[in-house]
């Protein structure tokens, strides 16, 4: 009984920590302006030459950074890489099709063959929680 109670508490604690982490803010600067975004507001990030373009509920924001560096950092916040130039926030994925990910706002983004299984497995694992 005590062990079951500990397991339940751990599950609840993990779920709360995961939800709270999405309310954290990401701070970056571009052209001398500091921008503060909540991770949960980022729908997707795409590479545009040497910049990253953040597609958010508030509009577009730009940062000079590599997508590889950002992919590692963002995965902790359920923002995952779907191809060599796009990261998508799990919370905004509506469905995964053969060669595209469709977001809740019906934006369709290309998914690479190499990442399709990873993205599908990631979404499935999140949905089971």
GIWOLIN-V238182 format. One line per field, one symbol per residue. phi: phi as a letter, one per 20 degrees, with the letter a starting at -180 (. if undefined). Layout:
phi->???
This chain:
phi->.fffffffffffffffffffffefdddbcblndecdcfgfeeebccecledddeecfepeccbeaeffffgffegfdmddedafccdcfgfdfeaddgcbddegemfdcfdfgfdgfffffffffffff
